[in-house]
């Protein structure tokens, strides 16, 4: 879809991107299910441990539950197994390594070990969201294990950590979510809430198709197409989670797979209609909306609006609706049209320019913060507080590029820590111990999912929670020292994060743009070959749009850095915009070829123009450009 609409003028003072990002917060309904799980996780575990006289193990279990709660995001139950479980396993490894390294190594070898872990965890984090979560927990728990000596053997602490994360994961798998106990009892879905996340994700795809059809021919079409991509990515992840068998093993799951697969040609036709920049009949969006309601309710599709077949894209839309209605009734779909990443592809990502830059940045910050913490610790600057884990653990949450712009996270972390420490100091002065502190842990656990909308709010809640945990474990009130350590970690990360690095800066952005470029051209080559393999085409189309969305997100984060860092990604957004238009045009070409077997001059001219523009813009990412 071409971007012909001029952006609206902004009235008033425009804030710099690095300030505007720090003030931006997510919006949405309160995730009551996650709130309930958070309240039932860390607090009850800590209470049981205190009553059993093993408060230190309860602290470790509650920390694990807190970290798992941070990864407890909306989605399907199957997805949560990977999203919560994989980082928890990495956290257990980090806790084990950190505990024994802290007990048996001197200061210098310990710093070298932690720096090495930072290099590995940073490189692995470039592989994706789950890998990034695993890298974060690996480093945080290694710092906790080394810097917060516990009276229990290391293996017991590891088991307590796994128990804490496993308890929250069990709550995620067992407890139903609001609105999940719906559907037609004749289909066996009224009490089957196992797939409530999958149903919601697939229904959102059909709603996104309808919204794109409504926006065809308007300035909202580009944003609606991006929303459709996000909905398809979410549904794909929800359905493609870990399973014991290769294919769906129940009728309800097979039906959801069929409904998702049926949405792909609908999305293709809707994208082609939006690319044409012409309004479509209002009733065109009625069919997808009825299908969305059928998915949410677990019922049959029912009657769909009469077809409108005046042009190729509308004919493709009607054919896709008929196919969807048949798929809803039969429910035989299995193929999700996804391409799993190979080990070689993952290794190339981790060891490539993006992974090397990521790993070096994280390793240097984590190692430097651990070194400073060791100097303070052995110099007895902590006074009565012998635990030195806070400084390197704070650096982990600040330095990781995929978690947000560096300066934004520094500002939010500093503000959140100061507020959280002051709030806890007030509670610590009036709450009974340990009962009041246990209740405070439960309340903070419930607030973590809500506070996740803004990093400063999340930092405030987590600071109160952790300070309460360590006080239950026997450490004195440490609000003032935690504020000082946090500000010191912020300074370290800002300095190290802006140091010149070996190689070319912005390697992560370039790597993502290159992946999106390759995926877009693979999709274009398949369409122009006029292959009849539509399943392969939909797989390539999904990969092209997904990699573009990932590149766009990384570019937006990089653009919100301070100018010294943001300049290394200049021009990447323009390349991504051209690739986006190329993929949209390729989709329109595919639909037209299906209908007529040949392309129009408009299609061929648009393709040629986009490829020429892309050839001009390649290689300009991060370079200063002047107007001709």
N, C-alpha and C positions, 0 to 999 in steps of 0.2 A: 504494500500500500504506500503510495507516495505521500510525503509529508508536505502538503501544499498550504496548510493553514498556518498563519502567523501566530506565534504565541502572544497571549494577552499581555498588555503592559502592566507592570506591577506599580502600584501607587504606594508612595511612602519610602521609608528607609529600608534598603536591602542589606541584610546581614551577610557577612562573609560565610561561605559554606561551612567552615570548620566550627563556627559558632552556631549557625542554624541547625546543624546536625546534632549538636549537644542538647539543643532545646526541643528536638523533635521526639514525640512519643507515639507509640502504636495505639490504635483504638480498636474497640471491639467489645463484645459482651464478656461478662465475668465468667471465666472457666470454672464453674462450680464443681465439676467432677475433679479437676486437678486440685482445687482448694480442699476438697474433702480428703483426697489422697494425701496431700501435704500435712493435714492435721492429724491423720492416722499413722503417719510414718515415723518421723524422728522423735516426737514427744513420747508416744507409747513405748518405743524401743528404749529410750533413755530411762523412763520410769521403771520398766521391768528390770533393767540392769542395776539401777540404784537400789531397788528393793532386794535384789539378789546379792548386793554387796560387791558388784563388779562395775562400778561407775565408769572406769576408764574404757572398758569394752563398749559400754553404752555410748560414750562420747564418739568412739570410732564409728559405730553403727549409725549414729545420728548424722555424722558428717557424710557418710556414704549415702544416706537417704536424702540429705540436702542436695548433694551433687546430682543424684539421680532425679530429684525434683526439678532441678534446673533444666535437665534434658527431657523432662516430661512435657512434650509439646503436643498440640492437637494432631490427630491422625489415627490410623488404624491400630488395633492391638498388635497385629503382626509387625507393623513398623516399629512399635515401641520396644519390641524385643531387641531389635538391632540398635535402636537409638539410645536405649538405656543400658542394655546388657553389654554391648561392646565397650563403651567407655568404662563401665564398672569393672570389667575384667582388666582393662589397662590400668585402672586406678589401683586394683589389688596388686598388680605387678609393681607399680611405682611405690606403693606402700612397703612392699617386701624389700625392694632394692634400697629404698631410702632408710628403712629401719636398720638393716644390717650394715649399710655403708656408714650410717651415723654412729653405730656402735663400735665399728672396727677400723675405721679409717681416720687419719689425721685431717687437719683442715685443708691442706693443699690437695691431697688425693680426692677428698670428698668434693671439693669445688670442681675438679676435673671430671669426676663421674657425673655430677649434676649438669655440667656444661655439655658433656656428651649426650646425656639424655635430652637436653634441650635441642641439640642439633638434630637428633633422630626424630623427636616428637614434632619439631617444626616442619621437617621435610615431609613426614607422613601426613601432617595436617593439610597439605596441599591437595591430597587425593579426594577430599570431599567433606561433607558436613559431619558424618559419623566419625570419620578418621580424625577430624579436627577436635571433636568432643573427646575422643580417646586420647589424643595427644595432650589436651588440657588436663584431663584427670590424671594422666601419667605423671605430669610435672607437679601438679598441686599435691598429690599424695606422696610423691617422693620428697618434696619439701617438708610436708607434715611428718613423715616417718623419720626423716633425719633431724628435723628441728624441734620436734615435740616428743621427747623421750617418754615412753609409757612404761608402766611397771610390768606389763604383760609380755610374754614371749612374742616374737614377731609373727609366728604362724597363727597365734590366737587373734592378734589384731587383724590379720588378713581375713580370717574367717568371719570376724565380726563385721568387717567392711563389706564382704560379699553378702552377709546376712542382711545388712541394712539396705543395700541396693536391691537385693532380691526381694525383700519385703515390699518395697514400693512397686517393683515390677509386678509382683503377685497381685497387689491391689489394682494395678492398671489392667491386668488381664481378667480379674474376677468381677470387679464392681461394674455394674451397668452405668451408662451415661444417660443424662436426662433426655427424654424423647426417643430413646432407643427401643422401648417396648411397644412398638407400633407395628402395623402391618396386618395382612390378611392371615388369620389363623389357619385358613385352609391351605396356605402355602407353607405353614410351619415357621413363620417369621415373627409371630407376636412375642414369643418368649425367647427367640434366638437373637441375643444382642451381641453375639460374637463379632458380627460384621457391621456394627453401626457406624464405625469410622469409614469403612469402605463404601457403604451406601451413601453417606453424606458426601464423600469425595466424588463419587461418580455422578450423583445428582448435581453437584456444583458444576461439573463439566457441561451438562445439558443446559443449565441456567446460563453459563458463560456463552454458549453457542447462541442462545436466544438473545442475549444482550448484544452480541456482535452483530446479529442480523438487524436488530433495532437501530444500531448505530451506523449501518452501512450508508455511505453517502454523506456522513456528517464528520465534524472534526473530532468526535469521540472514537472513531473507528480504530485508530492506532492503539489507544489505551485499552480498548475492549479486546483487541486481538492479543495484546500482552497479557490481559487477565485470563483469556482462554488458555494461553500457554501455561500460565501458573496453575490453573485448575487441572489441566492434563498432567502436568508434572506431579502435582499432589496426588492425583488419583493413581497414577502409575506407581508411585512409591508406596501408596497404601495397599495396592494389590500385589505388588512384587516383593513383599517382605519374605523373611526366611520361612521355610516349610519343610516338613519331613519328607513329603513326596514332591515330585517335580511339578505335577499338575494339581489343579484344584480337586479336593477330595470330597466335596459335598455339593448337593444340588444348589444350595443357596450361593455358594462361592462360585460355582460354574455360571450361574445366572448373572452374577455381578461381572464376571469376566466378559461374558457375552455383551452385556450392556455397555461396558467400557469400550470394547472393540467396536461396537456399533456407533459410538460417538465419534470415532476418528474420521470416517467419511463425512459426517455432518460438519465437523470442524473444518475439514478441507473445503467443502462447498461454501461454508459461511465466509472463510477467508477469501475465496475467489470472488464472492459477491462484494465484499468490502473493498477488495483491490480494484474492482471496476468503478468504485466511487459513485455508485448510483443507488438511490433508495430502492428498497424492495417492498413488496406488499406487506402490510402490517400482520396479516395472518401467517406469514412465513415463520414467525417466531413462536406461534401458538403450539406447533408440534413439539419442538424441543422442550418447551415449558411443561407440557403434559407428560412428556417422558421423564422429566426431572421429578415431577410429583409422583409418578409411578415408582421410580427408584426409591424415593424416600419412604413411601408407604408400603413397599414390598408387594405391590399389586400389579395386575396386567395393565398394558398401555391404554387400552380402550380406543375409541374412535379418534382419528387424527384429521386435521383440516384437509379440505380438498386440494389437489395439487395445482401448482401454477408453473407451466412448463414453456415459458416464452423465450428463454435463452439457456445456453449450456449450463451455467452455474445453478440456475433455478431447477433445471432438470436433474442435475446431480444432487441437489438438496432433496428433492422429492424422492428420488431413488434411494437416497440414504435413509430417509424417514421410513420408507417401506421396509428396507432391510432391518432397521432398528425395531420396528414393530414385530417383525418375524423373530428377531433375536430375543426380544423380551418374552415371547411366548415359548420359544423352544429352549433357550438358555444353554446352548451347546458350545459357547465360545471358550477357547482355552488360551490362544496365543495373545499375549499382551503387547506384541509388536515392540518389544524392548530388546536392546542389544547389551548384554552383560559385558562389563569391562574385563579384559583379560589381565593376567598377571603381568604380562609384558607391558601393557598399556599403563597399569598402575605404577610399575617400576619406572617407566619413562616419565611419568608425572612427578614422582617423588625425587628422582635424580636429575630432572631437567632444570632449566634456568629458574622457573618459578619455585620449585621445591628447594633448590639450593639457596636461593635468596631468602625464602621463608625460614628454612632451618638455621641459616647463619644469623638472621635477625633474632630469632627466639633464643638460640643457644647463647649468643653474646649477652643478651639482656638477663637471661636466667642465671648464667654463670657469674655475671658482674654483681647481680643482686645477692646471690649466695655468698660471694666473696666479701661484700660489704657487711652482710649479716654476720659472717664469721669473725670479721675484725671487731665488730661491736660486741659480739658474744664473748670472745676471748679477752677483750679489753674491759669486760664487766660494765659496759655502758648500760646494760639492761637493768641493772640493779637486782631486785628480787625476781624479775621475770626472766627465767632461763630459756624460755622457748623462743627460737629465732626464725621460725618457719614463715612468719607473716610477710616479711619483706620479699623473699623470692616467690611465694605464692601469689602475692599481689602483682608482681611483675608479669606473671603468666597471663593473668586476665587482661593486662594492659597491652601486651606486646603483640598478640596474635592478630594479624591483619584481617582475617576473615570475620573477626568478631566486631569490627567497626573501625572507623578512622582513629588513629593514634591519639591525636590531641583531644578529640571528643571523649574518648574513654578516660583519658587522664583527668579532664575536668570533672566528669561525672563520678569517677572513682574517688577523687579527692573530696568533692562535696558530699557524696554518699557516706564515706567513711567518717567524716567529721560529724555529720548529723547522727549517724548510727551510734558512734561512740558516746556522744552526748546523751542520746536517748537511753542507751544501756546504763550509763552512769546513774541516771535518774532512777531507773527501775532497780538497779542493784542496791540502791540506798534504802529502798522500801520493801522489796519482795523478800519473803521468807526463803530460807535455803534448806534443802535443795528444791522443795516443792514448788515455790514460786518460779524458780528458774526453769524447771521442767515444763511448767505451763507456758512460760514465755517461749520456749523452744517450739512447742506445739503450735502456738499462735503464729510465730514467724514462719514455720513450715507451711501453714495454710496461706500465708501472704506471698510466698515466693512466686507462685504462678501469676498472681495479679501484678506484682512488682516487676515481672519480666518485661513489661511494656516499655520500661525506661531503665537504662543502666544505672543511673544514680539512685533510683528507687530500689532496684534490686540490690545494689551495694549496701544501701541503708539497712534493708531487712537482713541480708546475709551477715553484715557486721554485728548486728544485735544477736543473731542466732549463734554465731561462732563464739562471741565473747561469753554468752551464757553457757555454752557447752564447755569451754575451757575452765570456767569458774566452777562448774559442777565437777570437773575433773581434778580440782584442787588448786588451780592457779589463782593468784590474787587478781583483783580488779585491775584491768590493764588498758583502759580507754585512752589515756593520754599517750602512752607509748605506742599504741596502735595507730593513732593519728600521725605521730612523728614518723613511724616506719612507712606508712602509706605515702606521705608526702615525699619521703626519700626515694621510695620505689618509683613514684611519678617522675622525679627528676632524673633518675637513672635511665628510665625507659625513653624519656624525651631526648636525652643526650645520645644514647646508643642508637636509638631509632633514626636519628638524623646524621649519624656518622657516614662518611663515604664507604661504600661496600665494594668488594672485588667484583668485577664484571659490570654489566649494565643494569642500572636501577630500573625498576618497573618490569622486571622479568616475569613476575606472576601475571601482570595484565597482558603482556605480549603473548605469553603462553596460552592464556584463555582465548584471546582473539584469534590466534593461529588455529586452535582446536575448532573454534566456531567456523572459521574460514574453510577448513578442510571438510567439516560436516556439511556446510552449505553447498560446496562444490560437488561432494559425493551425491547429495540429493539432486542437484541440477543435472549431473551426468546421467543418473538413473532415469530421470524424467525424459530427457532428450533422446535417450536410447529407445524410447517408446516400448519399454518392457511391459509385459502384461502382468507382472508380479506385483499386485497392489499391496500385499502384505509387506514386501521388502520396501516398497515406496513409503508406506506409513511409518515403518521403522526408521527409515532415513529422515523422514520429515520430523518425527518426534525428536530424533537426536540433534537435528539442526536447530530446532527451536529451543531445546533444552540447553544446549551449549551456548546459544546466543543469550538466553536469560541469565546463565551463570556469568558470562562475560559482562553483561550489562550491570549486574549487581556488583561485581568486583570493580568495575570502572566507576560506578557511583560512589563506592566507599573511598576509592583512591582520590576522587575529585574533591572530597570533603577533608582531605588532609591539609596541613599547612602548605603554603605555596612551594616551599623547598622540596616537599615530597610530591605534591600534586602535579608539578610540572613534568614529572617523569611519565605520566600517563596522558599527557595532552595529545589530542588527536585520536585517541582510542574510541571515544564515543562516536566520532564521525565515521570511523571504519565500521563499527558495530551497526550504526544506522544504515549504512549502505548494504551490509550483509543482511540485515533484517528485511530491507526492501527486495533484495535479491531472492530470499527464501519465499517471501510473499508472492513475488512474481512467478517463481517456479511452481508454487502451488496453483496459481491461476492457470499456468500453462498445462499442468497435469490434468486439471478438470476439463479444460478446453480440448486437449488431445483425446481424452476419453470420449467426448461427445462427437467431435468432427474428424479426428484423425490428423489434423493439421493446425498450425499456429497462424494467427493473424499477424499482419505487419505491426500492429500495436504491441503484441507480445514480443516479437523478435527485436523490434527497435528498443523496447524497454530493457530486455536482457542485455543487448549490446551496450547500451548506455551505462547500465549499472556495472557491467564488467570493466568497461573503460574507466569509470570513476573509481572503482575499487583498485585497479592497477595503479592509478595515480596516487592514491592515498596510502598504499602499502609502504611500510618502512618509515612512515612519518610519525609514528607513535613516540611521544616523549621528546621530540625534537622541536626546537623553536622555529616557528615559521613566520615569514613576512608576507604581506600582501603583494601580489604581483603588480 
